Amino acid sequence: MHVFGFFLFPIFGSGFLLYFLPTIIALVREKYDKLSIFLLNFFLGWSVIGWIVALVWACKNDRVVYVQSPQRY
């Protein structure tokens, strides 16, 4: 019985990692909205479309806008 569980654990563990792959990518890339990506992945990741949206969101670059203040003379 224990040997059976020993061989099944990597299968379920890899499925768990694959399911939360968008969240893991967002954490590694230190995304600003990683909590939102996690929630989307957690609640809608079971559907293929929700998982793909979370993956694309985690992989896209954050847009940073720099605003230059006017110089005073």
mmCIF file of the N, C-alpha and C atoms, coordinates in Angstrom:
data_MODEL
# 
_entry.id   MODEL 
# 
loop_
_atom_site.group_PDB 
_atom_site.id 
_atom_site.type_symbol 
_atom_site.label_atom_id 
_atom_site.label_alt_id 
_atom_site.label_comp_id 
_atom_site.label_asym_id 
_atom_site.label_entity_id 
_atom_site.label_seq_id 
_atom_site.pdbx_PDB_ins_code 
_atom_site.Cartn_x 
_atom_site.Cartn_y 
_atom_site.Cartn_z 
_atom_site.occupancy 
_atom_site.B_iso_or_equiv 
_atom_site.pdbx_formal_charge 
_atom_site.auth_seq_id 
_atom_site.auth_comp_id 
_atom_site.auth_asym_id 
_atom_site.auth_atom_id 
_atom_site.pdbx_PDB_model_num 
ATOM 1   N N  . MET A 1 1  ? 0.820   -1.202 0.000   1.00 0.00 ? 1  MET A N  1 
ATOM 2   C CA . MET A 1 1  ? 0.000   0.000  0.000   1.00 0.00 ? 1  MET A CA 1 
ATOM 3   C C  . MET A 1 1  ? 0.861   1.262  0.000   1.00 0.00 ? 1  MET A C  1 
ATOM 4   N N  . HIS A 1 2  ? 1.943   1.262  0.787   1.00 0.00 ? 2  HIS A N  1 
ATOM 5   C CA . HIS A 1 2  ? 2.803   2.436  0.850   1.00 0.00 ? 2  HIS A CA 1 
ATOM 6   C C  . HIS A 1 2  ? 3.585   2.627  -0.447  1.00 0.00 ? 2  HIS A C  1 
ATOM 7   N N  . VAL A 1 3  ? 3.929   1.545  -1.103  1.00 0.00 ? 3  VAL A N  1 
ATOM 8   C CA . VAL A 1 3  ? 4.651   1.644  -2.364  1.00 0.00 ? 3  VAL A CA 1 
ATOM 9   C C  . VAL A 1 3  ? 3.742   2.250  -3.435  1.00 0.00 ? 3  VAL A C  1 
ATOM 10  N N  . PHE A 1 4  ? 2.484   1.889  -3.410  1.00 0.00 ? 4  PHE A N  1 
ATOM 11  C CA . PHE A 1 4  ? 1.514   2.437  -4.361  1.00 0.00 ? 4  PHE A CA 1 
ATOM 12  C C  . PHE A 1 4  ? 1.389   3.954  -4.179  1.00 0.00 ? 4  PHE A C  1 
ATOM 13  N N  . GLY A 1 5  ? 1.303   4.406  -2.942  1.00 0.00 ? 5  GLY A N  1 
ATOM 14  C CA . GLY A 1 5  ? 1.251   5.841  -2.664  1.00 0.00 ? 5  GLY A CA 1 
ATOM 15  C C  . GLY A 1 5  ? 2.535   6.548  -3.031  1.00 0.00 ? 5  GLY A C  1 
ATOM 16  N N  . PHE A 1 6  ? 3.654   5.849  -2.893  1.00 0.00 ? 6  PHE A N  1 
ATOM 17  C CA . PHE A 1 6  ? 4.949   6.441  -3.247  1.00 0.00 ? 6  PHE A CA 1 
ATOM 18  C C  . PHE A 1 6  ? 5.029   6.733  -4.734  1.00 0.00 ? 6  PHE A C  1 
ATOM 19  N N  . PHE A 1 7  ? 4.447   5.866  -5.552  1.00 0.00 ? 7  PHE A N  1 
ATOM 20  C CA . PHE A 1 7  ? 4.478   6.082  -6.997  1.00 0.00 ? 7  PHE A CA 1 
ATOM 21  C C  . PHE A 1 7  ? 3.389   7.025  -7.474  1.00 0.00 ? 7  PHE A C  1 
ATOM 22  N N  . LEU A 1 8  ? 2.288   7.129  -6.755  1.00 0.00 ? 8  LEU A N  1 
ATOM 23  C CA . LEU A 1 8  ? 1.206   8.019  -7.169  1.00 0.00 ? 8  LEU A CA 1 
ATOM 24  C C  . LEU A 1 8  ? 1.435   9.464  -6.751  1.00 0.00 ? 8  LEU A C  1 
ATOM 25  N N  . PHE A 1 9  ? 2.222   9.688  -5.718  1.00 0.00 ? 9  PHE A N  1 
ATOM 26  C CA . PHE A 1 9  ? 2.442   11.046 -5.242  1.00 0.00 ? 9  PHE A CA 1 
ATOM 27  C C  . PHE A 1 9  ? 3.056   11.961 -6.300  1.00 0.00 ? 9  PHE A C  1 
ATOM 28  N N  . PRO A 1 10 ? 4.080   11.521 -7.050  1.00 0.00 ? 10 PRO A N  1 
ATOM 29  C CA . PRO A 1 10 ? 4.623   12.420 -8.090  1.00 0.00 ? 10 PRO A CA 1 
ATOM 30  C C  . PRO A 1 10 ? 3.611   12.761 -9.172  1.00 0.00 ? 10 PRO A C  1 
ATOM 31  N N  . ILE A 1 11 ? 2.700   11.855 -9.473  1.00 0.00 ? 11 ILE A N  1 
ATOM 32  C CA . ILE A 1 11 ? 1.696   12.130 -10.494 1.00 0.00 ? 11 ILE A CA 1 
ATOM 33  C C  . ILE A 1 11 ? 0.755   13.228 -10.016 1.00 0.00 ? 11 ILE A C  1 
ATOM 34  N N  . PHE A 1 12 ? 0.259   13.103 -8.791  1.00 0.00 ? 12 PHE A N  1 
ATOM 35  C CA . PHE A 1 12 ? -0.637  14.123 -8.257  1.00 0.00 ? 12 PHE A CA 1 
ATOM 36  C C  . PHE A 1 12 ? 0.116   15.422 -7.958  1.00 0.00 ? 12 PHE A C  1 
ATOM 37  N N  . GLY A 1 13 ? 1.352   15.310 -7.515  1.00 0.00 ? 13 GLY A N  1 
ATOM 38  C CA . GLY A 1 13 ? 2.151   16.502 -7.245  1.00 0.00 ? 13 GLY A CA 1 
ATOM 39  C C  . GLY A 1 13 ? 2.438   17.293 -8.500  1.00 0.00 ? 13 GLY A C  1 
ATOM 40  N N  . SER A 1 14 ? 2.733   16.601 -9.592  1.00 0.00 ? 14 SER A N  1 
ATOM 41  C CA . SER A 1 14 ? 2.995   17.308 -10.840 1.00 0.00 ? 14 SER A CA 1 
ATOM 42  C C  . SER A 1 14 ? 1.708   17.912 -11.393 1.00 0.00 ? 14 SER A C  1 
ATOM 43  N N  . GLY A 1 15 ? 0.571   17.265 -11.177 1.00 0.00 ? 15 GLY A N  1 
ATOM 44  C CA . GLY A 1 15 ? -0.707  17.846 -11.582 1.00 0.00 ? 15 GLY A CA 1 
ATOM 45  C C  . GLY A 1 15 ? -1.018  19.110 -10.799 1.00 0.00 ? 15 GLY A C  1 
ATOM 46  N N  . PHE A 1 16 ? -0.708  19.099 -9.514  1.00 0.00 ? 16 PHE A N  1 
ATOM 47  C CA . PHE A 1 16 ? -0.899  20.272 -8.666  1.00 0.00 ? 16 PHE A CA 1 
ATOM 48  C C  . PHE A 1 16 ? -0.020  21.423 -9.129  1.00 0.00 ? 16 PHE A C  1 
ATOM 49  N N  . LEU A 1 17 ? 1.243   21.126 -9.458  1.00 0.00 ? 17 LEU A N  1 
ATOM 50  C CA . LEU A 1 17 ? 2.155   22.167 -9.947  1.00 0.00 ? 17 LEU A CA 1 
ATOM 51  C C  . LEU A 1 17 ? 1.718   22.687 -11.306 1.00 0.00 ? 17 LEU A C  1 
ATOM 52  N N  . LEU A 1 18 ? 1.226   21.807 -12.168 1.00 0.00 ? 18 LEU A N  1 
ATOM 53  C CA . LEU A 1 18 ? 0.767   22.235 -13.485 1.00 0.00 ? 18 LEU A CA 1 
ATOM 54  C C  . LEU A 1 18 ? -0.473  23.107 -13.364 1.00 0.00 ? 18 LEU A C  1 
ATOM 55  N N  . TYR A 1 19 ? -1.369  22.762 -12.439 1.00 0.00 ? 19 TYR A N  1 
ATOM 56  C CA . TYR A 1 19 ? -2.587  23.548 -12.249 1.00 0.00 ? 19 TYR A CA 1 
ATOM 57  C C  . TYR A 1 19 ? -2.261  24.961 -11.781 1.00 0.00 ? 19 TYR A C  1 
ATOM 58  N N  . PHE A 1 20 ? -1.307  25.095 -10.872 1.00 0.00 ? 20 PHE A N  1 
ATOM 59  C CA . PHE A 1 20 ? -0.941  26.400 -10.329 1.00 0.00 ? 20 PHE A CA 1 
ATOM 60  C C  . PHE A 1 20 ? 0.282   27.001 -11.019 1.00 0.00 ? 20 PHE A C  1 
ATOM 61  N N  . LEU A 1 21 ? 0.580   26.575 -12.214 1.00 0.00 ? 21 LEU A N  1 
ATOM 62  C CA . LEU A 1 21 ? 1.707   27.126 -12.964 1.00 0.00 ? 21 LEU A CA 1 
ATOM 63  C C  . LEU A 1 21 ? 1.587   28.630 -13.184 1.00 0.00 ? 21 LEU A C  1 
ATOM 64  N N  . PRO A 1 22 ? 0.405   29.185 -13.542 1.00 0.00 ? 22 PRO A N  1 
ATOM 65  C CA . PRO A 1 22 ? 0.319   30.651 -13.676 1.00 0.00 ? 22 PRO A CA 1 
ATOM 66  C C  . PRO A 1 22 ? 0.634   31.395 -12.380 1.00 0.00 ? 22 PRO A C  1 
ATOM 67  N N  . THR A 1 23 ? 0.202   30.860 -11.252 1.00 0.00 ? 23 THR A N  1 
ATOM 68  C CA . THR A 1 23 ? 0.490   31.491 -9.964  1.00 0.00 ? 23 THR A CA 1 
ATOM 69  C C  . THR A 1 23 ? 1.978   31.426 -9.657  1.00 0.00 ? 23 THR A C  1 
ATOM 70  N N  . ILE A 1 24 ? 2.604   30.301 -9.950  1.00 0.00 ? 24 ILE A N  1 
ATOM 71  C CA . ILE A 1 24 ? 4.035   30.151 -9.698  1.00 0.00 ? 24 ILE A CA 1 
ATOM 72  C C  . ILE A 1 24 ? 4.829   31.130 -10.569 1.00 0.00 ? 24 ILE A C  1 
ATOM 73  N N  . ILE A 1 25 ? 4.430   31.259 -11.827 1.00 0.00 ? 25 ILE A N  1 
ATOM 74  C CA . ILE A 1 25 ? 5.113   32.203 -12.720 1.00 0.00 ? 25 ILE A CA 1 
ATOM 75  C C  . ILE A 1 25 ? 4.947   33.633 -12.217 1.00 0.00 ? 25 ILE A C  1 
ATOM 76  N N  . ALA A 1 26 ? 3.738   33.979 -11.749 1.00 0.00 ? 26 ALA A N  1 
ATOM 77  C CA . ALA A 1 26 ? 3.497   35.325 -11.234 1.00 0.00 ? 26 ALA A CA 1 
ATOM 78  C C  . ALA A 1 26 ? 4.339   35.599 -9.985  1.00 0.00 ? 26 ALA A C  1 
ATOM 79  N N  . LEU A 1 27 ? 4.509   34.603 -9.137  1.00 0.00 ? 27 LEU A N  1 
ATOM 80  C CA . LEU A 1 27 ? 5.332   34.785 -7.939  1.00 0.00 ? 27 LEU A CA 1 
ATOM 81  C C  . LEU A 1 27 ? 6.805   34.938 -8.298  1.00 0.00 ? 27 LEU A C  1 
ATOM 82  N N  . VAL A 1 28 ? 7.278   34.143 -9.247  1.00 0.00 ? 28 VAL A N  1 
ATOM 83  C CA . VAL A 1 28 ? 8.685   34.218 -9.635  1.00 0.00 ? 28 VAL A CA 1 
ATOM 84  C C  . VAL A 1 28 ? 8.985   35.549 -10.318 1.00 0.00 ? 28 VAL A C  1 
ATOM 85  N N  . ARG A 1 29 ? 8.068   36.025 -11.143 1.00 0.00 ? 29 ARG A N  1 
ATOM 86  C CA . ARG A 1 29 ? 8.278   37.288 -11.860 1.00 0.00 ? 29 ARG A CA 1 
ATOM 87  C C  . ARG A 1 29 ? 7.918   38.502 -11.022 1.00 0.00 ? 29 ARG A C  1 
ATOM 88  N N  . GLU A 1 30 ? 7.467   38.281 -9.776  1.00 0.00 ? 30 GLU A N  1 
ATOM 89  C CA . GLU A 1 30 ? 7.106   39.340 -8.828  1.00 0.00 ? 30 GLU A CA 1 
ATOM 90  C C  . GLU A 1 30 ? 6.115   40.319 -9.447  1.00 0.00 ? 30 GLU A C  1 
ATOM 91  N N  . LYS A 1 31 ? 5.025   39.765 -9.962  1.00 0.00 ? 31 LYS A N  1 
ATOM 92  C CA . LYS A 1 31 ? 3.984   40.576 -10.582 1.00 0.00 ? 31 LYS A CA 1 
ATOM 93  C C  . LYS A 1 31 ? 3.271   41.415 -9.522  1.00 0.00 ? 31 LYS A C  1 
ATOM 94  N N  . TYR A 1 32 ? 2.835   42.589 -9.940  1.00 0.00 ? 32 TYR A N  1 
ATOM 95  C CA . TYR A 1 32 ? 2.127   43.502 -9.044  1.00 0.00 ? 32 TYR A CA 1 
ATOM 96  C C  . TYR A 1 32 ? 0.783   42.906 -8.613  1.00 0.00 ? 32 TYR A C  1 
ATOM 97  N N  . ASP A 1 33 ? 0.094   42.229 -9.518  1.00 0.00 ? 33 ASP A N  1 
ATOM 98  C CA . ASP A 1 33 ? -1.243  41.696 -9.249  1.00 0.00 ? 33 ASP A CA 1 
ATOM 99  C C  . ASP A 1 33 ? -1.235  40.170 -9.118  1.00 0.00 ? 33 ASP A C  1 
ATOM 100 N N  . LYS A 1 34 ? -0.274  39.645 -8.364  1.00 0.00 ? 34 LYS A N  1 
ATOM 101 C CA . LYS A 1 34 ? -0.174  38.196 -8.206  1.00 0.00 ? 34 LYS A CA 1 
ATOM 102 C C  . LYS A 1 34 ? -1.337  37.607 -7.426  1.00 0.00 ? 34 LYS A C  1 
ATOM 103 N N  . LEU A 1 35 ? -1.950  38.368 -6.525  1.00 0.00 ? 35 LEU A N  1 
ATOM 104 C CA . LEU A 1 35 ? -3.113  37.864 -5.803  1.00 0.00 ? 35 LEU A CA 1 
ATOM 105 C C  . LEU A 1 35 ? -4.296  37.675 -6.749  1.00 0.00 ? 35 LEU A C  1 
ATOM 106 N N  . SER A 1 36 ? -4.489  38.597 -7.661  1.00 0.00 ? 36 SER A N  1 
ATOM 107 C CA . SER A 1 36 ? -5.580  38.472 -8.635  1.00 0.00 ? 36 SER A CA 1 
ATOM 108 C C  . SER A 1 36 ? -5.349  37.292 -9.564  1.00 0.00 ? 36 SER A C  1 
ATOM 109 N N  . ILE A 1 37 ? -4.110  37.074 -9.950  1.00 0.00 ? 37 ILE A N  1 
ATOM 110 C CA . ILE A 1 37 ? -3.788  35.929 -10.795 1.00 0.00 ? 37 ILE A CA 1 
ATOM 111 C C  . ILE A 1 37 ? -4.045  34.632 -10.036 1.00 0.00 ? 37 ILE A C  1 
ATOM 112 N N  . PHE A 1 38 ? -3.682  34.596 -8.760  1.00 0.00 ? 38 PHE A N  1 
ATOM 113 C CA . PHE A 1 38 ? -3.949  33.408 -7.951  1.00 0.00 ? 38 PHE A CA 1 
ATOM 114 C C  . PHE A 1 38 ? -5.443  33.139 -7.825  1.00 0.00 ? 38 PHE A C  1 
ATOM 115 N N  . LEU A 1 39 ? -6.222  34.183 -7.572  1.00 0.00 ? 39 LEU A N  1 
ATOM 116 C CA . LEU A 1 39 ? -7.665  33.987 -7.418  1.00 0.00 ? 39 LEU A CA 1 
ATOM 117 C C  . LEU A 1 39 ? -8.315  33.522 -8.717  1.00 0.00 ? 39 LEU A C  1 
ATOM 118 N N  . LEU A 1 40 ? -7.895  34.088 -9.830  1.00 0.00 ? 40 LEU A N  1 
ATOM 119 C CA . LEU A 1 40 ? -8.409  33.629 -11.122 1.00 0.00 ? 40 LEU A CA 1 
ATOM 120 C C  . LEU A 1 40 ? -8.015  32.186 -11.367 1.00 0.00 ? 40 LEU A C  1 
ATOM 121 N N  . ASN A 1 41 ? -6.783  31.845 -11.063 1.00 0.00 ? 41 ASN A N  1 
ATOM 122 C CA . ASN A 1 41 ? -6.313  30.489 -11.251 1.00 0.00 ? 41 ASN A CA 1 
ATOM 123 C C  . ASN A 1 41 ? -7.032  29.513 -10.321 1.00 0.00 ? 41 ASN A C  1 
ATOM 124 N N  . PHE A 1 42 ? -7.274  29.925 -9.085  1.00 0.00 ? 42 PHE A N  1 
ATOM 125 C CA . PHE A 1 42 ? -7.913  29.052 -8.108  1.00 0.00 ? 42 PHE A CA 1 
ATOM 126 C C  . PHE A 1 42 ? -9.373  28.778 -8.453  1.00 0.00 ? 42 PHE A C  1 
ATOM 127 N N  . PHE A 1 43 ? -10.110 29.830 -8.825  1.00 0.00 ? 43 PHE A N  1 
ATOM 128 C CA . PHE A 1 43 ? -11.544 29.667 -9.053  1.00 0.00 ? 43 PHE A CA 1 
ATOM 129 C C  . PHE A 1 43 ? -11.895 29.274 -10.490 1.00 0.00 ? 43 PHE A C  1 
ATOM 130 N N  . LEU A 1 44 ? -11.129 29.725 -11.476 1.00 0.00 ? 44 LEU A N  1 
ATOM 131 C CA . LEU A 1 44 ? -11.467 29.428 -12.868 1.00 0.00 ? 44 LEU A CA 1 
ATOM 132 C C  . LEU A 1 44 ? -10.390 28.616 -13.584 1.00 0.00 ? 44 LEU A C  1 
ATOM 133 N N  . GLY A 1 45 ? -9.391  28.159 -12.866 1.00 0.00 ? 45 GLY A N  1 
ATOM 134 C CA . GLY A 1 45 ? -8.330  27.385 -13.489 1.00 0.00 ? 45 GLY A CA 1 
ATOM 135 C C  . GLY A 1 45 ? -8.778  26.021 -13.963 1.00 0.00 ? 45 GLY A C  1 
ATOM 136 N N  . TRP A 1 46 ? -9.875  25.508 -13.427 1.00 0.00 ? 46 TRP A N  1 
ATOM 137 C CA . TRP A 1 46 ? -10.379 24.199 -13.854 1.00 0.00 ? 46 TRP A CA 1 
ATOM 138 C C  . TRP A 1 46 ? -10.868 24.237 -15.296 1.00 0.00 ? 46 TRP A C  1 
ATOM 139 N N  . SER A 1 47 ? -11.315 25.413 -15.737 1.00 0.00 ? 47 SER A N  1 
ATOM 140 C CA . SER A 1 47 ? -11.684 25.536 -17.145 1.00 0.00 ? 47 SER A CA 1 
ATOM 141 C C  . SER A 1 47 ? -10.417 25.877 -17.926 1.00 0.00 ? 47 SER A C  1 
ATOM 142 N N  . VAL A 1 48 ? -10.317 25.390 -19.101 1.00 0.00 ? 48 VAL A N  1 
ATOM 143 C CA . VAL A 1 48 ? -9.110  25.604 -19.896 1.00 0.00 ? 48 VAL A CA 1 
ATOM 144 C C  . VAL A 1 48 ? -8.935  27.089 -20.210 1.00 0.00 ? 48 VAL A C  1 
ATOM 145 N N  . ILE A 1 49 ? -10.021 27.770 -20.481 1.00 0.00 ? 49 ILE A N  1 
ATOM 146 C CA . ILE A 1 49 ? -9.944  29.191 -20.824 1.00 0.00 ? 49 ILE A CA 1 
ATOM 147 C C  . ILE A 1 49 ? -9.448  30.010 -19.635 1.00 0.00 ? 49 ILE A C  1 
ATOM 148 N N  . GLY A 1 50 ? -9.956  29.736 -18.432 1.00 0.00 ? 50 GLY A N  1 
ATOM 149 C CA . GLY A 1 50 ? -9.504  30.460 -17.243 1.00 0.00 ? 50 GLY A CA 1 
ATOM 150 C C  . GLY A 1 50 ? -8.037  30.228 -16.956 1.00 0.00 ? 50 GLY A C  1 
ATOM 151 N N  . TRP A 1 51 ? -7.564  28.993 -17.178 1.00 0.00 ? 51 TRP A N  1 
ATOM 152 C CA . TRP A 1 51 ? -6.163  28.676 -16.945 1.00 0.00 ? 51 TRP A CA 1 
ATOM 153 C C  . TRP A 1 51 ? -5.275  29.401 -17.951 1.00 0.00 ? 51 TRP A C  1 
ATOM 154 N N  . ILE A 1 52 ? -5.700  29.439 -19.213 1.00 0.00 ? 52 ILE A N  1 
ATOM 155 C CA . ILE A 1 52 ? -4.918  30.112 -20.247 1.00 0.00 ? 52 ILE A CA 1 
ATOM 156 C C  . ILE A 1 52 ? -4.879  31.619 -20.000 1.00 0.00 ? 52 ILE A C  1 
ATOM 157 N N  . VAL A 1 53 ? -6.009  32.202 -19.596 1.00 0.00 ? 53 VAL A N  1 
ATOM 158 C CA . VAL A 1 53 ? -6.035  33.642 -19.300 1.00 0.00 ? 53 VAL A CA 1 
ATOM 159 C C  . VAL A 1 53 ? -5.091  33.956 -18.142 1.00 0.00 ? 53 VAL A C  1 
ATOM 160 N N  . ALA A 1 54 ? -5.103  33.133 -17.099 1.00 0.00 ? 54 ALA A N  1 
ATOM 161 C CA . ALA A 1 54 ? -4.203  33.347 -15.967 1.00 0.00 ? 54 ALA A CA 1 
ATOM 162 C C  . ALA A 1 54 ? -2.748  33.189 -16.383 1.00 0.00 ? 54 ALA A C  1 
ATOM 163 N N  . LEU A 1 55 ? -2.471  32.238 -17.268 1.00 0.00 ? 55 LEU A N  1 
ATOM 164 C CA . LEU A 1 55 ? -1.100  32.033 -17.733 1.00 0.00 ? 55 LEU A CA 1 
ATOM 165 C C  . LEU A 1 55 ? -0.609  33.212 -18.572 1.00 0.00 ? 55 LEU A C  1 
ATOM 166 N N  . VAL A 1 56 ? -1.454  33.700 -19.466 1.00 0.00 ? 56 VAL A N  1 
ATOM 167 C CA . VAL A 1 56 ? -1.064  34.853 -20.292 1.00 0.00 ? 56 VAL A CA 1 
ATOM 168 C C  . VAL A 1 56 ? -0.874  36.087 -19.423 1.00 0.00 ? 56 VAL A C  1 
ATOM 169 N N  . TRP A 1 57 ? -1.761  36.270 -18.453 1.00 0.00 ? 57 TRP A N  1 
ATOM 170 C CA . TRP A 1 57 ? -1.662  37.414 -17.543 1.00 0.00 ? 57 TRP A CA 1 
ATOM 171 C C  . TRP A 1 57 ? -0.372  37.349 -16.734 1.00 0.00 ? 57 TRP A C  1 
ATOM 172 N N  . ALA A 1 58 ? 0.008   36.147 -16.309 1.00 0.00 ? 58 ALA A N  1 
ATOM 173 C CA . ALA A 1 58 ? 1.229   35.993 -15.517 1.00 0.00 ? 58 ALA A CA 1 
ATOM 174 C C  . ALA A 1 58 ? 2.478   36.196 -16.361 1.00 0.00 ? 58 ALA A C  1 
ATOM 175 N N  . CYS A 1 59 ? 2.401   35.894 -17.658 1.00 0.00 ? 59 CYS A N  1 
ATOM 176 C CA . CYS A 1 59 ? 3.578   35.981 -18.519 1.00 0.00 ? 59 CYS A CA 1 
ATOM 177 C C  . CYS A 1 59 ? 3.765   37.348 -19.163 1.00 0.00 ? 59 CYS A C  1 
ATOM 178 N N  . LYS A 1 60 ? 2.729   38.142 -19.232 1.00 0.00 ? 60 LYS A N  1 
ATOM 179 C CA . LYS A 1 60 ? 2.878   39.429 -19.916 1.00 0.00 ? 60 LYS A CA 1 
ATOM 180 C C  . LYS A 1 60 ? 3.642   40.411 -19.044 1.00 0.00 ? 60 LYS A C  1 
ATOM 181 N N  . ASN A 1 61 ? 4.294   41.342 -19.710 1.00 0.00 ? 61 ASN A N  1 
ATOM 182 C CA . ASN A 1 61 ? 5.093   42.349 -19.010 1.00 0.00 ? 61 ASN A CA 1 
ATOM 183 C C  . ASN A 1 61 ? 4.188   43.412 -18.419 1.00 0.00 ? 61 ASN A C  1 
ATOM 184 N N  . ASP A 1 62 ? 4.555   43.872 -17.251 1.00 0.00 ? 62 ASP A N  1 
ATOM 185 C CA . ASP A 1 62 ? 3.840   44.987 -16.643 1.00 0.00 ? 62 ASP A CA 1 
ATOM 186 C C  . ASP A 1 62 ? 4.227   46.264 -17.364 1.00 0.00 ? 62 ASP A C  1 
ATOM 187 N N  . ARG A 1 63 ? 3.254   47.086 -17.631 1.00 0.00 ? 63 ARG A N  1 
ATOM 188 C CA . ARG A 1 63 ? 3.529   48.362 -18.280 1.00 0.00 ? 63 ARG A CA 1 
ATOM 189 C C  . ARG A 1 63 ? 3.824   49.383 -17.188 1.00 0.00 ? 63 ARG A C  1 
ATOM 190 N N  . VAL A 1 64 ? 4.971   49.969 -17.297 1.00 0.00 ? 64 VAL A N  1 
ATOM 191 C CA . VAL A 1 64 ? 5.387   50.985 -16.335 1.00 0.00 ? 64 VAL A CA 1 
ATOM 192 C C  . VAL A 1 64 ? 5.393   52.322 -17.058 1.00 0.00 ? 64 VAL A C  1 
ATOM 193 N N  . VAL A 1 65 ? 4.694   53.277 -16.491 1.00 0.00 ? 65 VAL A N  1 
ATOM 194 C CA . VAL A 1 65 ? 4.615   54.608 -17.086 1.00 0.00 ? 65 VAL A CA 1 
ATOM 195 C C  . VAL A 1 65 ? 5.376   55.569 -16.192 1.00 0.00 ? 65 VAL A C  1 
ATOM 196 N N  . TYR A 1 66 ? 6.348   56.233 -16.785 1.00 0.00 ? 66 TYR A N  1 
ATOM 197 C CA . TYR A 1 66 ? 7.119   57.225 -16.053 1.00 0.00 ? 66 TYR A CA 1 
ATOM 198 C C  . TYR A 1 66 ? 6.593   58.611 -16.408 1.00 0.00 ? 66 TYR A C  1 
ATOM 199 N N  . VAL A 1 67 ? 6.303   59.382 -15.406 1.00 0.00 ? 67 VAL A N  1 
ATOM 200 C CA . VAL A 1 67 ? 5.809   60.745 -15.610 1.00 0.00 ? 67 VAL A CA 1 
ATOM 201 C C  . VAL A 1 67 ? 6.885   61.695 -15.168 1.00 0.00 ? 67 VAL A C  1 
ATOM 202 N N  . GLN A 1 68 ? 7.297   62.540 -16.069 1.00 0.00 ? 68 GLN A N  1 
ATOM 203 C CA . GLN A 1 68 ? 8.342   63.500 -15.754 1.00 0.00 ? 68 GLN A CA 1 
ATOM 204 C C  . GLN A 1 68 ? 7.682   64.783 -15.281 1.00 0.00 ? 68 GLN A C  1 
ATOM 205 N N  . SER A 1 69 ? 8.082   65.205 -14.117 1.00 0.00 ? 69 SER A N  1 
ATOM 206 C CA . SER A 1 69 ? 7.513   66.438 -13.585 1.00 0.00 ? 69 SER A CA 1 
ATOM 207 C C  . SER A 1 69 ? 8.126   67.633 -14.316 1.00 0.00 ? 69 SER A C  1 
ATOM 208 N N  . PRO A 1 70 ? 7.366   68.664 -14.522 1.00 0.00 ? 70 PRO A N  1 
ATOM 209 C CA . PRO A 1 70 ? 7.892   69.836 -15.219 1.00 0.00 ? 70 PRO A CA 1 
ATOM 210 C C  . PRO A 1 70 ? 8.972   70.514 -14.369 1.00 0.00 ? 70 PRO A C  1 
ATOM 211 N N  . GLN A 1 71 ? 10.004  70.933 -15.037 1.00 0.00 ? 71 GLN A N  1 
ATOM 212 C CA . GLN A 1 71 ? 11.087  71.596 -14.332 1.00 0.00 ? 71 GLN A CA 1 
ATOM 213 C C  . GLN A 1 71 ? 10.748  73.064 -14.125 1.00 0.00 ? 71 GLN A C  1 
ATOM 214 N N  . ARG A 1 72 ? 11.059  73.549 -12.969 1.00 0.00 ? 72 ARG A N  1 
ATOM 215 C CA . ARG A 1 72 ? 10.789  74.947 -12.644 1.00 0.00 ? 72 ARG A CA 1 
ATOM 216 C C  . ARG A 1 72 ? 12.101  75.711 -12.676 1.00 0.00 ? 72 ARG A C  1 
ATOM 217 N N  . TYR A 1 73 ? 12.088  76.827 -13.309 1.00 0.00 ? 73 TYR A N  1 
ATOM 218 C CA . TYR A 1 73 ? 13.301  77.636 -13.436 1.00 0.00 ? 73 TYR A CA 1 
ATOM 219 C C  . TYR A 1 73 ? 13.288  78.806 -12.498 1.00 0.00 ? 73 TYR A C  1 
# 
